[in-house]
Amino acid sequence: MKKYIIVLILFLAIMFTVGCTETTSEAAKSTTPPTTENDKVCNFDWQYGTTSSIGQYYTAPFGYSYAVVNLYIQNEDDRTVSTNPYYWNFIADGIKYSVDVASFSDGINHQTVEVGKGGEIEVQLVYLVKGSPMEASIDYTGFSQPKFQRIEHYPKS
């Protein structure tokens, strides 16, 4: 009978200790605000310039040029962002352009990767565009898009 009482007292002591530990942890958690989806962003910046040729194999037809986009990504979101050029569109003068195969030229700094949380990369993308656009935008069409936030990585020209 004494063994059962000792076991019961030990059991209650352990339960009391565990209960206090969890209460303390819960109190500590409640003082730190939880991270929300709004806090998670993918920082990016981009700039572009135009040229009539890329390397020795790609020359733009008359009335067209190549827009070479420098894209910087710094991801702080849990969702990945791809540098796959087929997930990025170039929009100028009301036309949405898909990537040109010149993106894979030796003279272009491109690598297709998935940028995870904490990842940072800079790549180039190439688009064959009509004329030489003065203003443009880019659009990401990849899966499970994070919230993008433009930062100033490149100097303003």
CYANA upper distance limits for C-alpha pairs under 8 A (distance plus 0.5 A):
  1 MET  CA      5 ILE  CA      7.05
  2 LYS  CA      6 ILE  CA      6.69
  3 LYS  CA      7 VAL  CA      6.60
  4 TYR  CA      8 LEU  CA      6.51
  5 ILE  CA      9 ILE  CA      6.61
  6 ILE  CA     10 LEU  CA      6.65
  7 VAL  CA     11 PHE  CA      6.54
  8 LEU  CA     12 LEU  CA      6.65
  9 ILE  CA     13 ALA  CA      6.59
 10 LEU  CA     14 ILE  CA      6.65
 11 PHE  CA     15 MET  CA      6.66
 12 LEU  CA     16 PHE  CA      6.48
 13 ALA  CA     17 THR  CA      6.68
 14 ILE  CA     18 VAL  CA      6.64
 15 MET  CA     19 GLY  CA      6.43
 16 PHE  CA     20 CYS  CA      6.73
 17 THR  CA     21 THR  CA      6.76
 18 VAL  CA     22 GLU  CA      6.80
 19 GLY  CA     23 THR  CA      6.77
 20 CYS  CA     24 THR  CA      6.69
 21 THR  CA     25 SER  CA      6.79
 22 GLU  CA     26 GLU  CA      6.58
 23 THR  CA     27 ALA  CA      6.69
 24 THR  CA     28 ALA  CA      6.80
 25 SER  CA     29 LYS  CA      6.68
 26 GLU  CA     30 SER  CA      6.73
 27 ALA  CA     31 THR  CA      7.27
 28 ALA  CA     32 THR  CA      7.55
 29 LYS  CA     33 PRO  CA      8.33
 35 THR  CA     39 ASP  CA      6.95
 36 THR  CA     40 LYS  CA      7.72
 38 ASN  CA    147 LYS  CA      8.46
 40 LYS  CA     76 GLU  CA      6.34
 40 LYS  CA     77 ASP  CA      5.15
 40 LYS  CA     78 ASP  CA      7.90
 40 LYS  CA    146 PRO  CA      8.31
 40 LYS  CA    147 LYS  CA      7.72
 41 VAL  CA     75 ASN  CA      7.21
 41 VAL  CA     76 GLU  CA      5.92
 41 VAL  CA     77 ASP  CA      5.55
 41 VAL  CA    146 PRO  CA      6.83
 41 VAL  CA    147 LYS  CA      5.53
 41 VAL  CA    148 PHE  CA      6.21
 41 VAL  CA    149 GLN  CA      6.85
 42 CYS  CA     73 ILE  CA      7.58
 42 CYS  CA     74 GLN  CA      6.46
 42 CYS  CA     75 ASN  CA      4.74
 42 CYS  CA     76 GLU  CA      5.90
 42 CYS  CA     77 ASP  CA      6.31
 42 CYS  CA    146 PRO  CA      6.89
 42 CYS  CA    147 LYS  CA      6.60
 42 CYS  CA    148 PHE  CA      5.33
 42 CYS  CA    149 GLN  CA      6.50
 43 ASN  CA     73 ILE  CA      6.47
 43 ASN  CA     74 GLN  CA      5.53
 43 ASN  CA     75 ASN  CA      6.43
 43 ASN  CA     76 GLU  CA      7.87
 43 ASN  CA    148 PHE  CA      6.46
 43 ASN  CA    149 GLN  CA      5.35
 43 ASN  CA    150 ARG  CA      6.19
 43 ASN  CA    151 ILE  CA      6.66
 44 PHE  CA     71 LEU  CA      7.81
 44 PHE  CA     72 TYR  CA      5.85
 44 PHE  CA     73 ILE  CA      5.02
 44 PHE  CA     74 GLN  CA      6.58
 44 PHE  CA    148 PHE  CA      7.47
 44 PHE  CA    149 GLN  CA      6.76
 44 PHE  CA    150 ARG  CA      5.51
 44 PHE  CA    151 ILE  CA      6.39
 44 PHE  CA    153 HIS  CA      8.27
 45 ASP  CA     71 LEU  CA      6.59
 45 ASP  CA     72 TYR  CA      5.72
 45 ASP  CA     73 ILE  CA      7.39
 45 ASP  CA    150 ARG  CA      5.98
 45 ASP  CA    151 ILE  CA      6.14
 45 ASP  CA    152 GLU  CA      6.74
 45 ASP  CA    153 HIS  CA      6.33
 45 ASP  CA    154 TYR  CA      7.35
 46 TRP  CA     69 VAL  CA      7.22
 46 TRP  CA     70 ASN  CA      5.91
 46 TRP  CA     71 LEU  CA      5.03
 46 TRP  CA     72 TYR  CA      6.60
 46 TRP  CA    153 HIS  CA      8.40
 46 TRP  CA    154 TYR  CA      7.52
 47 GLN  CA     69 VAL  CA      6.23
 47 GLN  CA     70 ASN  CA      5.92
 47 GLN  CA     71 LEU  CA      7.44
 47 GLN  CA    154 TYR  CA      7.65
 48 TYR  CA     67 ALA  CA      6.78
 48 TYR  CA     68 VAL  CA      5.86
 48 TYR  CA     69 VAL  CA      4.80
 48 TYR  CA     70 ASN  CA      6.54
 49 GLY  CA     67 ALA  CA      6.14
 49 GLY  CA     68 VAL  CA      6.00
 49 GLY  CA     69 VAL  CA      7.34
 50 THR  CA     65 SER  CA      6.66
 50 THR  CA     66 TYR  CA      5.85
 50 THR  CA     67 ALA  CA      4.94
 50 THR  CA     68 VAL  CA      6.54
 50 THR  CA    132 SER  CA      7.02
 51 THR  CA     65 SER  CA      6.20
 51 THR  CA     66 TYR  CA      5.76
 51 THR  CA     67 ALA  CA      7.18
 51 THR  CA     68 VAL  CA      8.12
 52 SER  CA     59 THR  CA      6.52
 52 SER  CA     60 ALA  CA      5.86
 52 SER  CA     64 TYR  CA      8.10
 52 SER  CA     65 SER  CA      5.47
 52 SER  CA     66 TYR  CA      6.51
 53 SER  CA     58 TYR  CA      5.97
 53 SER  CA     59 THR  CA      4.80
 53 SER  CA     60 ALA  CA      6.40
 53 SER  CA     65 SER  CA      8.01
 53 SER  CA     66 TYR  CA      7.31
 54 ILE  CA     58 TYR  CA      5.57
 54 ILE  CA     59 THR  CA      7.01
 54 ILE  CA     66 TYR  CA      8.15
 54 ILE  CA    102 ALA  CA      7.26
 54 ILE  CA    105 SER  CA      7.98
 54 ILE  CA    107 GLY  CA      7.81
 55 GLY  CA    105 SER  CA      7.69
 55 GLY  CA    106 ASP  CA      8.09
 55 GLY  CA    107 GLY  CA      6.67
 58 TYR  CA    102 ALA  CA      7.18
 60 ALA  CA     64 TYR  CA      6.17
 60 ALA  CA     65 SER  CA      5.77
 60 ALA  CA     66 TYR  CA      7.06
 60 ALA  CA    128 LEU  CA      7.66
 61 PRO  CA     65 SER  CA      7.92
 63 GLY  CA    130 LYS  CA      6.72
 63 GLY  CA    131 GLY  CA      5.78
 64 TYR  CA    128 LEU  CA      7.29
 64 TYR  CA    129 VAL  CA      6.06
 64 TYR  CA    130 LYS  CA      4.92
 64 TYR  CA    131 GLY  CA      5.16
 64 TYR  CA    132 SER  CA      7.63
 65 SER  CA    128 LEU  CA      6.32
 65 SER  CA    129 VAL  CA      6.02
 65 SER  CA    130 LYS  CA      6.95
 65 SER  CA    131 GLY  CA      6.48
 65 SER  CA    132 SER  CA      6.72
 66 TYR  CA    126 VAL  CA      6.91
 66 TYR  CA    127 TYR  CA      5.99
 66 TYR  CA    128 LEU  CA      5.07
 66 TYR  CA    129 VAL  CA      6.49
 67 ALA  CA    126 VAL  CA      6.17
 67 ALA  CA    127 TYR  CA      5.62
 67 ALA  CA    128 LEU  CA      6.81
 67 ALA  CA    129 VAL  CA      7.06
 67 ALA  CA    132 SER  CA      8.47
 68 VAL  CA    124 GLN  CA      7.19
 68 VAL  CA    125 LEU  CA      6.33
 68 VAL  CA    126 VAL  CA      5.13
 68 VAL  CA    127 TYR  CA      7.12
 69 VAL  CA    124 GLN  CA      5.86
 69 VAL  CA    125 LEU  CA      5.55
 69 VAL  CA    126 VAL  CA      6.67
 70 ASN  CA    122 GLU  CA      7.60
 70 ASN  CA    123 VAL  CA      6.46
 70 ASN  CA    124 GLN  CA      5.12
 70 ASN  CA    125 LEU  CA      7.23
 71 LEU  CA    122 GLU  CA      6.08
 71 LEU  CA    123 VAL  CA      5.83
 71 LEU  CA    124 GLN  CA      6.43
 71 LEU  CA    125 LEU  CA      8.08
 72 TYR  CA    120 GLU  CA      8.09
 72 TYR  CA    121 ILE  CA      6.42
 72 TYR  CA    122 GLU  CA      4.87
 72 TYR  CA    123 VAL  CA      7.12
 72 TYR  CA    153 HIS  CA      7.84
 73 ILE  CA    115 VAL  CA      8.36
 73 ILE  CA    119 GLY  CA      8.40
 73 ILE  CA    120 GLU  CA      6.01
 73 ILE  CA    121 ILE  CA      5.93
 73 ILE  CA    122 GLU  CA      6.84
 74 GLN  CA    115 VAL  CA      8.47
 74 GLN  CA    118 GLY  CA      7.46
 74 GLN  CA    119 GLY  CA      6.35
 74 GLN  CA    120 GLU  CA      4.80
 74 GLN  CA    121 ILE  CA      7.21
 75 ASN  CA     80 THR  CA      8.09
 75 ASN  CA     81 VAL  CA      7.93
 75 ASN  CA    115 VAL  CA      7.11
 75 ASN  CA    116 GLY  CA      6.82
 75 ASN  CA    117 LYS  CA      5.77
 75 ASN  CA    118 GLY  CA      6.09
 75 ASN  CA    119 GLY  CA      6.03
 75 ASN  CA    120 GLU  CA      6.93
 76 GLU  CA    116 GLY  CA      8.32
 76 GLU  CA    117 LYS  CA      5.37
 76 GLU  CA    118 GLY  CA      5.93
 76 GLU  CA    119 GLY  CA      8.11
 77 ASP  CA    116 GLY  CA      8.05
 77 ASP  CA    117 LYS  CA      5.91
 77 ASP  CA    118 GLY  CA      8.50
 77 ASP  CA    146 PRO  CA      6.92
 77 ASP  CA    147 LYS  CA      8.41
 78 ASP  CA    116 GLY  CA      7.37
 78 ASP  CA    117 LYS  CA      5.86
 79 ARG  CA    116 GLY  CA      7.13
 79 ARG  CA    117 LYS  CA      7.60
 79 ARG  CA    144 SER  CA      7.31
 79 ARG  CA    145 GLN  CA      7.66
 79 ARG  CA    146 PRO  CA      6.64
 80 THR  CA    114 GLU  CA      6.38
 80 THR  CA    115 VAL  CA      5.79
 80 THR  CA    116 GLY  CA      5.05
 80 THR  CA    117 LYS  CA      7.39
 80 THR  CA    144 SER  CA      8.46
 80 THR  CA    145 GLN  CA      8.47
 80 THR  CA    146 PRO  CA      8.26
 81 VAL  CA    114 GLU  CA      6.09
 81 VAL  CA    115 VAL  CA      5.59
 81 VAL  CA    116 GLY  CA      7.23
 81 VAL  CA    142 GLY  CA      7.78
 81 VAL  CA    145 GLN  CA      7.76
 81 VAL  CA    146 PRO  CA      8.11
 82 SER  CA     87 TYR  CA      7.86
 82 SER  CA    112 THR  CA      7.55
 82 SER  CA    113 VAL  CA      6.28
 82 SER  CA    114 GLU  CA      4.95
 82 SER  CA    115 VAL  CA      6.56
 82 SER  CA    142 GLY  CA      7.36
 83 THR  CA     87 TYR  CA      7.88
 83 THR  CA     88 TRP  CA      8.40
 83 THR  CA    111 GLN  CA      7.64
 83 THR  CA    112 THR  CA      5.54
 83 THR  CA    113 VAL  CA      6.02
 83 THR  CA    114 GLU  CA      7.02
 83 THR  CA    115 VAL  CA      8.11
 83 THR  CA    123 VAL  CA      8.05
 84 ASN  CA     88 TRP  CA      7.90
 84 ASN  CA    111 GLN  CA      8.38
 84 ASN  CA    112 THR  CA      5.39
 84 ASN  CA    113 VAL  CA      7.32
 85 PRO  CA     99 VAL  CA      6.50
 85 PRO  CA    103 SER  CA      8.25
 85 PRO  CA    112 THR  CA      7.93
 85 PRO  CA    125 LEU  CA      6.91
 86 TYR  CA     98 SER  CA      7.26
 86 TYR  CA     99 VAL  CA      6.56
 87 TYR  CA    140 TYR  CA      6.15
 87 TYR  CA    141 THR  CA      5.44
 87 TYR  CA    142 GLY  CA      5.64
 88 TRP  CA     98 SER  CA      7.78
 88 TRP  CA     99 VAL  CA      7.79
 88 TRP  CA    138 ILE  CA      7.17
 88 TRP  CA    139 ASP  CA      6.05
 88 TRP  CA    140 TYR  CA      5.20
 88 TRP  CA    141 THR  CA      6.73
 88 TRP  CA    142 GLY  CA      8.32
 89 ASN  CA     96 LYS  CA      6.82
 89 ASN  CA     97 TYR  CA      6.10
 89 ASN  CA     98 SER  CA      5.72
 89 ASN  CA     99 VAL  CA      7.26
 89 ASN  CA    138 ILE  CA      5.99
 89 ASN  CA    139 ASP  CA      5.53
 89 ASN  CA    140 TYR  CA      7.07
 89 ASN  CA    141 THR  CA      8.24
 90 PHE  CA     96 LYS  CA      6.25
 90 PHE  CA     97 TYR  CA      5.54
 90 PHE  CA     98 SER  CA      7.14
 90 PHE  CA     99 VAL  CA      8.24
 90 PHE  CA    127 TYR  CA      7.59
 90 PHE  CA    136 ALA  CA      7.57
 90 PHE  CA    137 SER  CA      6.50
 90 PHE  CA    138 ILE  CA      5.12
 90 PHE  CA    139 ASP  CA      7.04
 91 ILE  CA     95 ILE  CA      6.03
 91 ILE  CA     96 LYS  CA      4.87
 91 ILE  CA     97 TYR  CA      6.52
 91 ILE  CA    136 ALA  CA      6.00
 91 ILE  CA    137 SER  CA      5.66
 91 ILE  CA    138 ILE  CA      6.38
 91 ILE  CA    139 ASP  CA      8.02
 92 ALA  CA     96 LYS  CA      7.17
 92 ALA  CA     97 TYR  CA      8.45
 92 ALA  CA    133 PRO  CA      6.78
 92 ALA  CA    135 GLU  CA      6.96
 92 ALA  CA    136 ALA  CA      5.03
 92 ALA  CA    137 SER  CA      7.19
 93 ASP  CA    133 PRO  CA      7.54
 93 ASP  CA    135 GLU  CA      8.21
 93 ASP  CA    136 ALA  CA      7.86
 97 TYR  CA    127 TYR  CA      7.19
 97 TYR  CA    128 LEU  CA      8.09
 97 TYR  CA    129 VAL  CA      7.66
 98 SER  CA    127 TYR  CA      7.14
 99 VAL  CA    103 SER  CA      7.62
 99 VAL  CA    125 LEU  CA      7.43
 99 VAL  CA    126 VAL  CA      6.42
 99 VAL  CA    127 TYR  CA      5.46
 99 VAL  CA    128 LEU  CA      8.10
100 ASP  CA    126 VAL  CA      6.15
100 ASP  CA    127 TYR  CA      5.40
100 ASP  CA    128 LEU  CA      6.55
101 VAL  CA    105 SER  CA      8.05
101 VAL  CA    126 VAL  CA      8.13
102 ALA  CA    108 ILE  CA      8.40
102 ALA  CA    126 VAL  CA      6.58
102 ALA  CA    127 TYR  CA      8.31
103 SER  CA    108 ILE  CA      6.66
103 SER  CA    110 HIS  CA      7.35
103 SER  CA    124 GLN  CA      7.71
103 SER  CA    125 LEU  CA      5.74
103 SER  CA    126 VAL  CA      5.28
103 SER  CA    127 TYR  CA      8.22
104 PHE  CA    108 ILE  CA      7.15
104 PHE  CA    110 HIS  CA      7.33
108 ILE  CA    124 GLN  CA      6.76
108 ILE  CA    125 LEU  CA      8.15
109 ASN  CA    123 VAL  CA      6.09
109 ASN  CA    124 GLN  CA      5.76
110 HIS  CA    123 VAL  CA      5.47
110 HIS  CA    124 GLN  CA      5.74
110 HIS  CA    125 LEU  CA      7.36
111 GLN  CA    123 VAL  CA      7.19
115 VAL  CA    119 GLY  CA      5.81
115 VAL  CA    120 GLU  CA      7.36
115 VAL  CA    121 ILE  CA      8.10
129 VAL  CA    133 PRO  CA      8.36
140 TYR  CA    145 GLN  CA      8.46
141 THR  CA    145 GLN  CA      8.17
